[in-house]
Amino acid sequence: MTYTGDVTVGGPPAVRELPSLTVTKIAVDERMANNAYLLTCVCTGDQVLVDAADAPEVLLPLLGDTDLAAVVTTHQHWDHHRALPAVVEATGAEVVAGAPDADAITEQTGVPVARRVTDGDTISVGDCTLEVIRITGHTPGSIVLAYDDTASGGTWHLWTGDSLFPGGVGATFGDAAAFASLIDDVEAKIFGRFDDATWFYPGHGGDSTLGAERPHLAEWRARGW
């Protein structure tokens, strides 16, 4: 089936087959409708989970018989790491998070963050490489993960957590300075670097492309959220 990125809580995962990386997207928790993403290297079978948001009984069966190399938590908010303790206990996976958010994640989950990452760091998924982009605003240590599929004739793919959604940037809860930081980082580090074909996968809801969202950047900045 053609991948659209549309998933519902309790429904089946959506699977996207890139030449070297398989993306499995699933929604968990009726109230928050968080997205979790299992990334699998086609060549080696190695796997990385982006946001163990909730429902380990749903997430763990996605792994099959393959070990989980790492769990990347995109930011410190509670709804993105509720299943982290159970997933790490079951798999022994390395925990990765943005450096400024790492202590908060450990305080909330009891799980130590083994790798504290920031701009330019990389995370391996077998033979595939994810680049870390720090986006400050939604939280101090939010991160975006970037995967380059252009050598295979594809495009860039971004996992944006709650920093970027179709229709706007993430919430900054009335903090004008945090919003300014967030919109500046998103505009410079995401829209200023990647082309319109770039596909992004947010922490909640459907996917989009930078081309679909780029015309609205000035509108987002003007409205302040």
Biotite code that builds the C-alpha atoms (Angstrom):
import biotite.structure as struc

atoms = struc.array([
    struc.Atom([0.000, 0.000, 0.000], chain_id="A", res_id=1, res_name="MET", atom_name="CA", element="C"),
    struc.Atom([1.107, 3.569, -0.623], chain_id="A", res_id=2, res_name="THR", atom_name="CA", element="C"),
    struc.Atom([2.507, 5.225, 2.489], chain_id="A", res_id=3, res_name="TYR", atom_name="CA", element="C"),
    struc.Atom([0.582, 8.326, 3.552], chain_id="A", res_id=4, res_name="THR", atom_name="CA", element="C"),
    struc.Atom([1.671, 8.708, 7.180], chain_id="A", res_id=5, res_name="GLY", atom_name="CA", element="C"),
    struc.Atom([-1.918, 8.506, 8.408], chain_id="A", res_id=6, res_name="ASP", atom_name="CA", element="C"),
    struc.Atom([-2.262, 6.266, 11.473], chain_id="A", res_id=7, res_name="VAL", atom_name="CA", element="C"),
    struc.Atom([-4.831, 5.955, 14.237], chain_id="A", res_id=8, res_name="THR", atom_name="CA", element="C"),
    struc.Atom([-4.541, 4.716, 17.790], chain_id="A", res_id=9, res_name="VAL", atom_name="CA", element="C"),
    struc.Atom([-5.473, 1.045, 17.844], chain_id="A", res_id=10, res_name="GLY", atom_name="CA", element="C"),
    struc.Atom([-5.013, 0.762, 14.095], chain_id="A", res_id=11, res_name="GLY", atom_name="CA", element="C"),
    struc.Atom([-2.231, -0.903, 12.134], chain_id="A", res_id=12, res_name="PRO", atom_name="CA", element="C"),
    struc.Atom([1.156, 0.715, 11.632], chain_id="A", res_id=13, res_name="PRO", atom_name="CA", element="C"),
    struc.Atom([2.011, 2.496, 8.401], chain_id="A", res_id=14, res_name="ALA", atom_name="CA", element="C"),
    struc.Atom([5.157, 1.169, 6.749], chain_id="A", res_id=15, res_name="VAL", atom_name="CA", element="C"),
    struc.Atom([7.352, 3.078, 4.304], chain_id="A", res_id=16, res_name="ARG", atom_name="CA", element="C"),
    struc.Atom([10.024, 1.160, 2.415], chain_id="A", res_id=17, res_name="GLU", atom_name="CA", element="C"),
    struc.Atom([12.972, 3.350, 1.449], chain_id="A", res_id=18, res_name="LEU", atom_name="CA", element="C"),
    struc.Atom([15.865, 1.722, -0.421], chain_id="A", res_id=19, res_name="PRO", atom_name="CA", element="C"),
    struc.Atom([18.029, 1.374, 2.708], chain_id="A", res_id=20, res_name="SER", atom_name="CA", element="C"),
    struc.Atom([15.677, 2.190, 5.578], chain_id="A", res_id=21, res_name="LEU", atom_name="CA", element="C"),
    struc.Atom([12.226, 0.966, 6.561], chain_id="A", res_id=22, res_name="THR", atom_name="CA", element="C"),
    struc.Atom([10.043, 3.409, 8.504], chain_id="A", res_id=23, res_name="VAL", atom_name="CA", element="C"),
    struc.Atom([7.258, 1.940, 10.649], chain_id="A", res_id=24, res_name="THR", atom_name="CA", element="C"),
    struc.Atom([4.923, 4.545, 12.143], chain_id="A", res_id=25, res_name="LYS", atom_name="CA", element="C"),
    struc.Atom([2.366, 3.750, 14.825], chain_id="A", res_id=26, res_name="ILE", atom_name="CA", element="C"),
    struc.Atom([0.073, 5.879, 17.017], chain_id="A", res_id=27, res_name="ALA", atom_name="CA", element="C"),
    struc.Atom([-0.353, 5.183, 20.732], chain_id="A", res_id=28, res_name="VAL", atom_name="CA", element="C"),
    struc.Atom([-2.575, 6.572, 23.550], chain_id="A", res_id=29, res_name="ASP", atom_name="CA", element="C"),
    struc.Atom([-6.107, 7.660, 22.717], chain_id="A", res_id=30, res_name="GLU", atom_name="CA", element="C"),
    struc.Atom([-5.787, 10.961, 24.581], chain_id="A", res_id=31, res_name="ARG", atom_name="CA", element="C"),
    struc.Atom([-2.442, 12.194, 23.254], chain_id="A", res_id=32, res_name="MET", atom_name="CA", element="C"),
    struc.Atom([-2.238, 10.260, 19.967], chain_id="A", res_id=33, res_name="ALA", atom_name="CA", element="C"),
    struc.Atom([1.549, 10.167, 19.990], chain_id="A", res_id=34, res_name="ASN", atom_name="CA", element="C"),
    struc.Atom([3.510, 8.822, 17.071], chain_id="A", res_id=35, res_name="ASN", atom_name="CA", element="C"),
    struc.Atom([6.345, 6.338, 17.546], chain_id="A", res_id=36, res_name="ALA", atom_name="CA", element="C"),
    struc.Atom([8.680, 5.393, 14.715], chain_id="A", res_id=37, res_name="TYR", atom_name="CA", element="C"),
    struc.Atom([10.663, 2.184, 14.322], chain_id="A", res_id=38, res_name="LEU", atom_name="CA", element="C"),
    struc.Atom([13.536, 2.633, 11.871], chain_id="A", res_id=39, res_name="LEU", atom_name="CA", element="C"),
    struc.Atom([15.084, -0.524, 10.442], chain_id="A", res_id=40, res_name="THR", atom_name="CA", element="C"),
    struc.Atom([18.213, -0.824, 8.306], chain_id="A", res_id=41, res_name="CYS", atom_name="CA", element="C"),
    struc.Atom([17.348, -2.897, 5.247], chain_id="A", res_id=42, res_name="VAL", atom_name="CA", element="C"),
    struc.Atom([20.878, -4.312, 4.936], chain_id="A", res_id=43, res_name="CYS", atom_name="CA", element="C"),
    struc.Atom([21.647, -5.244, 8.546], chain_id="A", res_id=44, res_name="THR", atom_name="CA", element="C"),
    struc.Atom([18.249, -5.396, 10.238], chain_id="A", res_id=45, res_name="GLY", atom_name="CA", element="C"),
    struc.Atom([19.424, -3.085, 13.027], chain_id="A", res_id=46, res_name="ASP", atom_name="CA", element="C"),
    struc.Atom([16.630, -1.040, 14.581], chain_id="A", res_id=47, res_name="GLN", atom_name="CA", element="C"),
    struc.Atom([16.192, 2.296, 16.362], chain_id="A", res_id=48, res_name="VAL", atom_name="CA", element="C"),
    struc.Atom([12.964, 3.475, 17.994], chain_id="A", res_id=49, res_name="LEU", atom_name="CA", element="C"),
    struc.Atom([12.109, 7.180, 17.921], chain_id="A", res_id=50, res_name="VAL", atom_name="CA", element="C"),
    struc.Atom([9.992, 8.069, 20.992], chain_id="A", res_id=51, res_name="ASP", atom_name="CA", element="C"),
    struc.Atom([8.868, 5.185, 23.181], chain_id="A", res_id=52, res_name="ALA", atom_name="CA", element="C"),
    struc.Atom([5.783, 7.259, 23.805], chain_id="A", res_id=53, res_name="ALA", atom_name="CA", element="C"),
    struc.Atom([3.406, 4.756, 25.407], chain_id="A", res_id=54, res_name="ASP", atom_name="CA", element="C"),
    struc.Atom([2.001, 1.221, 25.218], chain_id="A", res_id=55, res_name="ALA", atom_name="CA", element="C"),
    struc.Atom([5.062, -1.058, 25.317], chain_id="A", res_id=56, res_name="PRO", atom_name="CA", element="C"),
    struc.Atom([2.688, -3.932, 24.603], chain_id="A", res_id=57, res_name="GLU", atom_name="CA", element="C"),
    struc.Atom([2.145, -2.314, 21.189], chain_id="A", res_id=58, res_name="VAL", atom_name="CA", element="C"),
    struc.Atom([5.696, -1.166, 20.514], chain_id="A", res_id=59, res_name="LEU", atom_name="CA", element="C"),
    struc.Atom([7.667, -4.253, 21.501], chain_id="A", res_id=60, res_name="LEU", atom_name="CA", element="C"),
    struc.Atom([5.955, -6.677, 19.069], chain_id="A", res_id=61, res_name="PRO", atom_name="CA", element="C"),
    struc.Atom([7.027, -4.410, 16.204], chain_id="A", res_id=62, res_name="LEU", atom_name="CA", element="C"),
    struc.Atom([10.627, -5.422, 16.861], chain_id="A", res_id=63, res_name="LEU", atom_name="CA", element="C"),
    struc.Atom([10.139, -9.045, 15.944], chain_id="A", res_id=64, res_name="GLY", atom_name="CA", element="C"),
    struc.Atom([13.208, -11.153, 16.757], chain_id="A", res_id=65, res_name="ASP", atom_name="CA", element="C"),
    struc.Atom([15.660, -8.327, 16.053], chain_id="A", res_id=66, res_name="THR", atom_name="CA", element="C"),
    struc.Atom([17.474, -6.493, 18.828], chain_id="A", res_id=67, res_name="ASP", atom_name="CA", element="C"),
    struc.Atom([16.769, -2.806, 19.373], chain_id="A", res_id=68, res_name="LEU", atom_name="CA", element="C"),
    struc.Atom([19.983, -0.795, 19.213], chain_id="A", res_id=69, res_name="ALA", atom_name="CA", element="C"),
    struc.Atom([18.691, 2.474, 20.638], chain_id="A", res_id=70, res_name="ALA", atom_name="CA", element="C"),
    struc.Atom([15.681, 4.490, 21.724], chain_id="A", res_id=71, res_name="VAL", atom_name="CA", element="C"),
    struc.Atom([15.884, 8.163, 20.763], chain_id="A", res_id=72, res_name="VAL", atom_name="CA", element="C"),
    struc.Atom([13.674, 10.492, 22.823], chain_id="A", res_id=73, res_name="THR", atom_name="CA", element="C"),
    struc.Atom([13.030, 13.669, 20.867], chain_id="A", res_id=74, res_name="THR", atom_name="CA", element="C"),
    struc.Atom([12.377, 15.794, 23.957], chain_id="A", res_id=75, res_name="HIS", atom_name="CA", element="C"),
    struc.Atom([11.632, 15.702, 27.662], chain_id="A", res_id=76, res_name="GLN", atom_name="CA", element="C"),
    struc.Atom([7.831, 15.941, 27.724], chain_id="A", res_id=77, res_name="HIS", atom_name="CA", element="C"),
    struc.Atom([6.167, 13.071, 29.558], chain_id="A", res_id=78, res_name="TRP", atom_name="CA", element="C"),
    struc.Atom([3.975, 11.916, 26.696], chain_id="A", res_id=79, res_name="ASP", atom_name="CA", element="C"),
    struc.Atom([7.014, 10.996, 24.581], chain_id="A", res_id=80, res_name="HIS", atom_name="CA", element="C"),
    struc.Atom([8.706, 8.583, 26.981], chain_id="A", res_id=81, res_name="HIS", atom_name="CA", element="C"),
    struc.Atom([6.067, 6.756, 29.030], chain_id="A", res_id=82, res_name="ARG", atom_name="CA", element="C"),
    struc.Atom([7.089, 3.385, 27.593], chain_id="A", res_id=83, res_name="ALA", atom_name="CA", element="C"),
    struc.Atom([10.815, 4.057, 27.888], chain_id="A", res_id=84, res_name="LEU", atom_name="CA", element="C"),
    struc.Atom([11.401, 2.078, 31.118], chain_id="A", res_id=85, res_name="PRO", atom_name="CA", element="C"),
    struc.Atom([9.586, -1.005, 29.845], chain_id="A", res_id=86, res_name="ALA", atom_name="CA", element="C"),
    struc.Atom([11.192, -0.902, 26.394], chain_id="A", res_id=87, res_name="VAL", atom_name="CA", element="C"),
    struc.Atom([14.706, -0.495, 27.797], chain_id="A", res_id=88, res_name="VAL", atom_name="CA", element="C"),
    struc.Atom([14.151, -3.239, 30.367], chain_id="A", res_id=89, res_name="GLU", atom_name="CA", element="C"),
    struc.Atom([12.962, -5.623, 27.641], chain_id="A", res_id=90, res_name="ALA", atom_name="CA", element="C"),
    struc.Atom([15.634, -4.789, 25.071], chain_id="A", res_id=91, res_name="THR", atom_name="CA", element="C"),
    struc.Atom([18.668, -3.268, 26.784], chain_id="A", res_id=92, res_name="GLY", atom_name="CA", element="C"),
    struc.Atom([18.625, -0.540, 24.128], chain_id="A", res_id=93, res_name="ALA", atom_name="CA", element="C"),
    struc.Atom([20.847, 2.514, 24.472], chain_id="A", res_id=94, res_name="GLU", atom_name="CA", element="C"),
    struc.Atom([18.923, 5.663, 25.421], chain_id="A", res_id=95, res_name="VAL", atom_name="CA", element="C"),
    struc.Atom([19.676, 8.785, 23.368], chain_id="A", res_id=96, res_name="VAL", atom_name="CA", element="C"),
    struc.Atom([18.368, 12.323, 23.958], chain_id="A", res_id=97, res_name="ALA", atom_name="CA", element="C"),
    struc.Atom([19.276, 15.953, 23.488], chain_id="A", res_id=98, res_name="GLY", atom_name="CA", element="C"),
    struc.Atom([21.804, 16.985, 26.131], chain_id="A", res_id=99, res_name="ALA", atom_name="CA", element="C"),
    struc.Atom([19.747, 19.786, 27.772], chain_id="A", res_id=100, res_name="PRO", atom_name="CA", element="C"),
    struc.Atom([16.725, 17.484, 28.180], chain_id="A", res_id=101, res_name="ASP", atom_name="CA", element="C"),
    struc.Atom([18.574, 14.385, 29.372], chain_id="A", res_id=102, res_name="ALA", atom_name="CA", element="C"),
    struc.Atom([18.410, 14.998, 33.128], chain_id="A", res_id=103, res_name="ASP", atom_name="CA", element="C"),
    struc.Atom([14.681, 15.734, 32.987], chain_id="A", res_id=104, res_name="ALA", atom_name="CA", element="C"),
    struc.Atom([14.039, 12.512, 31.053], chain_id="A", res_id=105, res_name="ILE", atom_name="CA", element="C"),
    struc.Atom([15.936, 10.505, 33.657], chain_id="A", res_id=106, res_name="THR", atom_name="CA", element="C"),
    struc.Atom([14.133, 12.247, 36.520], chain_id="A", res_id=107, res_name="GLU", atom_name="CA", element="C"),
    struc.Atom([10.758, 11.450, 34.984], chain_id="A", res_id=108, res_name="GLN", atom_name="CA", element="C"),
    struc.Atom([11.457, 7.866, 33.889], chain_id="A", res_id=109, res_name="THR", atom_name="CA", element="C"),
    struc.Atom([14.245, 6.593, 36.126], chain_id="A", res_id=110, res_name="GLY", atom_name="CA", element="C"),
    struc.Atom([16.144, 5.584, 32.985], chain_id="A", res_id=111, res_name="VAL", atom_name="CA", element="C"),
    struc.Atom([19.691, 6.917, 32.492], chain_id="A", res_id=112, res_name="PRO", atom_name="CA", element="C"),
    struc.Atom([20.406, 8.628, 29.173], chain_id="A", res_id=113, res_name="VAL", atom_name="CA", element="C"),
    struc.Atom([23.516, 6.928, 27.784], chain_id="A", res_id=114, res_name="ALA", atom_name="CA", element="C"),
    struc.Atom([24.134, 9.384, 24.925], chain_id="A", res_id=115, res_name="ARG", atom_name="CA", element="C"),
    struc.Atom([23.550, 13.114, 25.206], chain_id="A", res_id=116, res_name="ARG", atom_name="CA", element="C"),
    struc.Atom([23.539, 14.538, 21.709], chain_id="A", res_id=117, res_name="VAL", atom_name="CA", element="C"),
    struc.Atom([23.472, 17.937, 20.042], chain_id="A", res_id=118, res_name="THR", atom_name="CA", element="C"),
    struc.Atom([23.895, 19.582, 16.630], chain_id="A", res_id=119, res_name="ASP", atom_name="CA", element="C"),
    struc.Atom([25.922, 17.517, 14.179], chain_id="A", res_id=120, res_name="GLY", atom_name="CA", element="C"),
    struc.Atom([26.063, 14.310, 16.203], chain_id="A", res_id=121, res_name="ASP", atom_name="CA", element="C"),
    struc.Atom([25.041, 11.128, 14.416], chain_id="A", res_id=122, res_name="THR", atom_name="CA", element="C"),
    struc.Atom([23.074, 8.026, 15.351], chain_id="A", res_id=123, res_name="ILE", atom_name="CA", element="C"),
    struc.Atom([23.589, 4.791, 13.445], chain_id="A", res_id=124, res_name="SER", atom_name="CA", element="C"),
    struc.Atom([20.778, 2.548, 12.278], chain_id="A", res_id=125, res_name="VAL", atom_name="CA", element="C"),
    struc.Atom([22.893, -0.254, 10.897], chain_id="A", res_id=126, res_name="GLY", atom_name="CA", element="C"),
    struc.Atom([24.391, 1.085, 7.677], chain_id="A", res_id=127, res_name="ASP", atom_name="CA", element="C"),
    struc.Atom([22.157, 4.181, 7.787], chain_id="A", res_id=128, res_name="CYS", atom_name="CA", element="C"),
    struc.Atom([23.002, 7.416, 9.579], chain_id="A", res_id=129, res_name="THR", atom_name="CA", element="C"),
    struc.Atom([20.733, 9.899, 11.318], chain_id="A", res_id=130, res_name="LEU", atom_name="CA", element="C"),
    struc.Atom([22.036, 13.424, 11.859], chain_id="A", res_id=131, res_name="GLU", atom_name="CA", element="C"),
    struc.Atom([21.008, 15.264, 15.017], chain_id="A", res_id=132, res_name="VAL", atom_name="CA", element="C"),
    struc.Atom([19.706, 18.824, 14.702], chain_id="A", res_id=133, res_name="ILE", atom_name="CA", element="C"),
    struc.Atom([19.061, 20.694, 17.952], chain_id="A", res_id=134, res_name="ARG", atom_name="CA", element="C"),
    struc.Atom([15.933, 22.848, 17.922], chain_id="A", res_id=135, res_name="ILE", atom_name="CA", element="C"),
    struc.Atom([15.509, 25.014, 21.030], chain_id="A", res_id=136, res_name="THR", atom_name="CA", element="C"),
    struc.Atom([12.113, 26.332, 22.046], chain_id="A", res_id=137, res_name="GLY", atom_name="CA", element="C"),
    struc.Atom([9.495, 23.639, 22.589], chain_id="A", res_id=138, res_name="HIS", atom_name="CA", element="C"),
    struc.Atom([11.962, 22.358, 25.186], chain_id="A", res_id=139, res_name="THR", atom_name="CA", element="C"),
    struc.Atom([15.611, 23.356, 25.724], chain_id="A", res_id=140, res_name="PRO", atom_name="CA", element="C"),
    struc.Atom([16.968, 20.120, 24.267], chain_id="A", res_id=141, res_name="GLY", atom_name="CA", element="C"),
    struc.Atom([14.499, 19.104, 21.563], chain_id="A", res_id=142, res_name="SER", atom_name="CA", element="C"),
    struc.Atom([16.118, 17.335, 18.635], chain_id="A", res_id=143, res_name="ILE", atom_name="CA", element="C"),
    struc.Atom([15.230, 16.600, 15.025], chain_id="A", res_id=144, res_name="VAL", atom_name="CA", element="C"),
    struc.Atom([16.682, 13.562, 13.247], chain_id="A", res_id=145, res_name="LEU", atom_name="CA", element="C"),
    struc.Atom([17.637, 13.870, 9.568], chain_id="A", res_id=146, res_name="ALA", atom_name="CA", element="C"),
    struc.Atom([18.162, 11.000, 7.119], chain_id="A", res_id=147, res_name="TYR", atom_name="CA", element="C"),
    struc.Atom([19.623, 11.595, 3.651], chain_id="A", res_id=148, res_name="ASP", atom_name="CA", element="C"),
    struc.Atom([18.037, 9.402, 0.972], chain_id="A", res_id=149, res_name="ASP", atom_name="CA", element="C"),
    struc.Atom([19.110, 11.590, -1.950], chain_id="A", res_id=150, res_name="THR", atom_name="CA", element="C"),
    struc.Atom([21.848, 9.220, -3.122], chain_id="A", res_id=151, res_name="ALA", atom_name="CA", element="C"),
    struc.Atom([19.103, 6.679, -3.864], chain_id="A", res_id=152, res_name="SER", atom_name="CA", element="C"),
    struc.Atom([17.118, 9.202, -5.863], chain_id="A", res_id=153, res_name="GLY", atom_name="CA", element="C"),
    struc.Atom([14.918, 10.104, -2.921], chain_id="A", res_id=154, res_name="GLY", atom_name="CA", element="C"),
    struc.Atom([14.852, 13.057, -0.576], chain_id="A", res_id=155, res_name="THR", atom_name="CA", element="C"),
    struc.Atom([15.715, 13.988, 2.987], chain_id="A", res_id=156, res_name="TRP", atom_name="CA", element="C"),
    struc.Atom([13.529, 12.644, 5.795], chain_id="A", res_id=157, res_name="HIS", atom_name="CA", element="C"),
    struc.Atom([13.138, 14.412, 9.152], chain_id="A", res_id=158, res_name="LEU", atom_name="CA", element="C"),
    struc.Atom([11.711, 13.183, 12.469], chain_id="A", res_id=159, res_name="TRP", atom_name="CA", element="C"),
    struc.Atom([10.718, 16.436, 14.111], chain_id="A", res_id=160, res_name="THR", atom_name="CA", element="C"),
    struc.Atom([9.218, 15.473, 17.486], chain_id="A", res_id=161, res_name="GLY", atom_name="CA", element="C"),
    struc.Atom([7.057, 18.368, 18.648], chain_id="A", res_id=162, res_name="ASP", atom_name="CA", element="C"),
    struc.Atom([9.207, 21.084, 17.057], chain_id="A", res_id=163, res_name="SER", atom_name="CA", element="C"),
    struc.Atom([7.460, 21.100, 13.674], chain_id="A", res_id=164, res_name="LEU", atom_name="CA", element="C"),
    struc.Atom([4.002, 19.993, 12.574], chain_id="A", res_id=165, res_name="PHE", atom_name="CA", element="C"),
    struc.Atom([1.852, 20.466, 9.507], chain_id="A", res_id=166, res_name="PRO", atom_name="CA", element="C"),
    struc.Atom([0.449, 23.923, 10.165], chain_id="A", res_id=167, res_name="GLY", atom_name="CA", element="C"),
    struc.Atom([3.040, 25.296, 12.549], chain_id="A", res_id=168, res_name="GLY", atom_name="CA", element="C"),
    struc.Atom([5.795, 24.895, 15.070], chain_id="A", res_id=169, res_name="VAL", atom_name="CA", element="C"),
    struc.Atom([5.358, 23.256, 18.460], chain_id="A", res_id=170, res_name="GLY", atom_name="CA", element="C"),
    struc.Atom([3.762, 24.865, 21.476], chain_id="A", res_id=171, res_name="ALA", atom_name="CA", element="C"),
    struc.Atom([5.774, 27.284, 23.596], chain_id="A", res_id=172, res_name="THR", atom_name="CA", element="C"),
    struc.Atom([3.031, 27.841, 26.190], chain_id="A", res_id=173, res_name="PHE", atom_name="CA", element="C"),
    struc.Atom([2.896, 31.626, 25.940], chain_id="A", res_id=174, res_name="GLY", atom_name="CA", element="C"),
    struc.Atom([6.661, 32.092, 26.333], chain_id="A", res_id=175, res_name="ASP", atom_name="CA", element="C"),
    struc.Atom([7.568, 34.704, 23.716], chain_id="A", res_id=176, res_name="ALA", atom_name="CA", element="C"),
    struc.Atom([11.313, 34.107, 24.015], chain_id="A", res_id=177, res_name="ALA", atom_name="CA", element="C"),
    struc.Atom([10.870, 30.363, 23.581], chain_id="A", res_id=178, res_name="ALA", atom_name="CA", element="C"),
    struc.Atom([8.682, 30.922, 20.519], chain_id="A", res_id=179, res_name="PHE", atom_name="CA", element="C"),
    struc.Atom([11.263, 33.282, 19.003], chain_id="A", res_id=180, res_name="ALA", atom_name="CA", element="C"),
    struc.Atom([13.975, 30.670, 19.537], chain_id="A", res_id=181, res_name="SER", atom_name="CA", element="C"),
    struc.Atom([11.821, 27.895, 18.102], chain_id="A", res_id=182, res_name="LEU", atom_name="CA", element="C"),
    struc.Atom([10.697, 29.714, 14.964], chain_id="A", res_id=183, res_name="ILE", atom_name="CA", element="C"),
    struc.Atom([14.244, 30.999, 14.371], chain_id="A", res_id=184, res_name="ASP", atom_name="CA", element="C"),
    struc.Atom([15.738, 27.506, 14.658], chain_id="A", res_id=185, res_name="ASP", atom_name="CA", element="C"),
    struc.Atom([13.051, 25.895, 12.516], chain_id="A", res_id=186, res_name="VAL", atom_name="CA", element="C"),
    struc.Atom([13.413, 28.546, 9.840], chain_id="A", res_id=187, res_name="GLU", atom_name="CA", element="C"),
    struc.Atom([17.231, 28.527, 9.795], chain_id="A", res_id=188, res_name="ALA", atom_name="CA", element="C"),
    struc.Atom([18.085, 24.886, 10.517], chain_id="A", res_id=189, res_name="LYS", atom_name="CA", element="C"),
    struc.Atom([15.190, 23.187, 8.752], chain_id="A", res_id=190, res_name="ILE", atom_name="CA", element="C"),
    struc.Atom([13.636, 25.401, 6.054], chain_id="A", res_id=191, res_name="PHE", atom_name="CA", element="C"),
    struc.Atom([16.902, 27.215, 5.409], chain_id="A", res_id=192, res_name="GLY", atom_name="CA", element="C"),
    struc.Atom([18.788, 24.008, 4.745], chain_id="A", res_id=193, res_name="ARG", atom_name="CA", element="C"),
    struc.Atom([16.427, 21.409, 3.265], chain_id="A", res_id=194, res_name="PHE", atom_name="CA", element="C"),
    struc.Atom([14.479, 21.611, 0.009], chain_id="A", res_id=195, res_name="ASP", atom_name="CA", element="C"),
    struc.Atom([10.738, 21.464, -0.574], chain_id="A", res_id=196, res_name="ASP", atom_name="CA", element="C"),
    struc.Atom([10.684, 17.723, -1.259], chain_id="A", res_id=197, res_name="ALA", atom_name="CA", element="C"),
    struc.Atom([11.903, 16.968, 2.264], chain_id="A", res_id=198, res_name="THR", atom_name="CA", element="C"),
    struc.Atom([9.405, 14.790, 4.105], chain_id="A", res_id=199, res_name="TRP", atom_name="CA", element="C"),
    struc.Atom([8.893, 15.187, 7.839], chain_id="A", res_id=200, res_name="PHE", atom_name="CA", element="C"),
    struc.Atom([7.371, 12.931, 10.483], chain_id="A", res_id=201, res_name="TYR", atom_name="CA", element="C"),
    struc.Atom([6.060, 14.757, 13.600], chain_id="A", res_id=202, res_name="PRO", atom_name="CA", element="C"),
    struc.Atom([5.409, 13.589, 17.140], chain_id="A", res_id=203, res_name="GLY", atom_name="CA", element="C"),
    struc.Atom([1.619, 13.699, 16.697], chain_id="A", res_id=204, res_name="HIS", atom_name="CA", element="C"),
    struc.Atom([-0.658, 13.530, 13.677], chain_id="A", res_id=205, res_name="GLY", atom_name="CA", element="C"),
    struc.Atom([0.034, 13.284, 9.984], chain_id="A", res_id=206, res_name="GLY", atom_name="CA", element="C"),
    struc.Atom([3.207, 13.905, 8.024], chain_id="A", res_id=207, res_name="ASP", atom_name="CA", element="C"),
    struc.Atom([3.950, 16.702, 5.577], chain_id="A", res_id=208, res_name="SER", atom_name="CA", element="C"),
    struc.Atom([6.648, 18.126, 3.342], chain_id="A", res_id=209, res_name="THR", atom_name="CA", element="C"),
    struc.Atom([8.618, 21.318, 3.762], chain_id="A", res_id=210, res_name="LEU", atom_name="CA", element="C"),
    struc.Atom([7.255, 22.513, 0.427], chain_id="A", res_id=211, res_name="GLY", atom_name="CA", element="C"),
    struc.Atom([3.688, 22.320, 1.711], chain_id="A", res_id=212, res_name="ALA", atom_name="CA", element="C"),
    struc.Atom([4.555, 24.298, 4.851], chain_id="A", res_id=213, res_name="GLU", atom_name="CA", element="C"),
    struc.Atom([7.141, 26.823, 3.596], chain_id="A", res_id=214, res_name="ARG", atom_name="CA", element="C"),
    struc.Atom([4.605, 29.387, 2.262], chain_id="A", res_id=215, res_name="PRO", atom_name="CA", element="C"),
    struc.Atom([3.196, 29.771, 5.783], chain_id="A", res_id=216, res_name="HIS", atom_name="CA", element="C"),
    struc.Atom([6.392, 30.565, 7.684], chain_id="A", res_id=217, res_name="LEU", atom_name="CA", element="C"),
    struc.Atom([5.762, 34.317, 7.793], chain_id="A", res_id=218, res_name="ALA", atom_name="CA", element="C"),
    struc.Atom([2.190, 33.669, 8.950], chain_id="A", res_id=219, res_name="GLU", atom_name="CA", element="C"),
    struc.Atom([3.407, 31.453, 11.804], chain_id="A", res_id=220, res_name="TRP", atom_name="CA", element="C"),
    struc.Atom([5.914, 34.062, 12.912], chain_id="A", res_id=221, res_name="ARG", atom_name="CA", element="C"),
    struc.Atom([3.329, 36.853, 12.801], chain_id="A", res_id=222, res_name="ALA", atom_name="CA", element="C"),
    struc.Atom([0.718, 34.953, 14.830], chain_id="A", res_id=223, res_name="ARG", atom_name="CA", element="C"),
    struc.Atom([3.266, 34.041, 17.503], chain_id="A", res_id=224, res_name="GLY", atom_name="CA", element="C"),
    struc.Atom([2.512, 30.339, 17.759], chain_id="A", res_id=225, res_name="TRP", atom_name="CA", element="C"),
])
